[in-house]
Amino acid sequence: MRKYEIMFIVKATQESADVKKTAENAKTILTKEKATVAEFKELGEKKLAYPIKKEISGYYYVMQVEANNDAITEFDRKVRLDENILRHLIIRLDEE
């Protein structure tokens, strides 16, 4: 299992309960694939540097995850299909 840092942005134009539900769904994708979520942080609503899908702000989330390649691939696939997630970034952390 490798360590990853995942950041994603959720649309801010939806209700706050829906924003939290979207973030929890993203976390659930990983836990269903037997990944371990070590840390899950909500960074709050921030203005985007440029409009993405006509959105000018979004809720930022960061996760520290320990997962295998299959779990990360499945997360990437499902997040791309989710219309409420504007962008995501997966970074593999170097082994120390």
C-alpha distance (Angstrom), angle and dihedral (degrees) to the residues before:
residue distance angle dihedral
M1 . . .
R2 3.78 . .
K3 3.77 130.9 .
Y4 3.79 119.8 -114.7
E5 3.76 137.9 178.7
I6 3.78 114.1 -145.0
M7 3.78 124.8 -169.0
F8 3.78 124.7 -176.1
I9 3.81 138.0 172.9
V10 3.81 122.0 -138.5
K11 3.83 122.8 -157.9
A12 3.80 111.9 -95.0
T13 3.81 95.1 -155.3
Q14 3.81 93.2 78.6
E15 3.82 127.7 80.6
S16 3.81 116.5 -77.1
A17 3.82 91.1 -116.1
D18 3.81 89.7 54.5
V19 3.81 90.9 49.0
K20 3.82 90.7 54.6
K21 3.81 90.8 44.7
T22 3.82 91.2 52.9
A23 3.81 90.9 49.6
E24 3.81 92.0 48.4
N25 3.81 90.2 49.0
A26 3.81 89.4 54.9
K27 3.81 89.6 51.0
T28 3.82 91.0 47.2
I29 3.81 91.7 55.1
L30 3.80 88.9 63.7
T31 3.80 96.9 42.9
K32 3.82 90.9 51.2
E33 3.81 87.7 55.8
K34 3.84 90.2 54.3
A35 3.80 95.1 -104.3
T36 3.79 121.6 145.7
V37 3.80 117.3 -127.8
A38 3.81 104.4 -152.8
E39 3.79 96.8 177.4
F40 3.81 134.0 12.3
K41 3.81 118.3 -174.2
E42 3.77 132.5 179.4
L43 3.80 108.5 -149.3
G44 3.79 93.4 -171.8
E45 3.76 134.4 -125.9
K46 3.79 116.7 -33.9
K47 3.76 135.6 174.5
L48 3.80 112.5 -105.8
A49 3.80 119.7 -122.3
Y50 3.81 89.0 -125.6
P51 3.83 133.5 2.2
I52 3.80 115.2 -81.2
K53 3.81 115.2 -164.4
K54 3.85 87.5 -16.0
E55 3.82 91.2 -57.0
I56 3.82 118.8 127.8
S57 3.82 98.9 -172.6
G58 3.78 138.7 27.8
Y59 3.79 145.3 176.5
Y60 3.79 112.9 -101.1
Y61 3.82 123.3 -145.5
V62 3.81 130.6 -177.0
M63 3.81 127.1 -165.2
Q64 3.79 132.1 -172.7
V65 3.80 105.9 -149.5
E66 3.77 138.1 -178.9
A67 3.80 108.0 -155.5
N68 3.77 146.5 138.6
N69 3.79 123.8 -108.5
D70 3.83 94.0 -99.0
A71 3.81 92.3 57.4
I72 3.81 91.8 50.0
T73 3.80 91.9 47.5
E74 3.82 91.3 50.5
F75 3.82 91.3 47.1
D76 3.80 90.7 50.7
R77 3.81 91.9 49.4
K78 3.81 95.8 48.5
V79 3.80 95.5 43.4
R80 3.81 90.7 53.1
L81 3.82 88.2 56.8
D82 3.82 94.5 48.8
E83 3.82 108.8 96.1
N84 3.82 92.3 -160.7
I85 3.81 93.5 62.8
L86 3.79 110.4 78.1
R87 3.81 99.9 -173.1
H88 3.78 140.0 -7.7
L89 3.77 135.6 -169.4
I90 3.81 127.6 -162.9
I91 3.80 118.1 -162.6
R92 3.79 123.5 -175.4
L93 3.78 109.3 -140.5
D94 3.80 116.6 -134.6
E95 3.77 119.0 -109.7
E96 3.77 111.5 -107.2
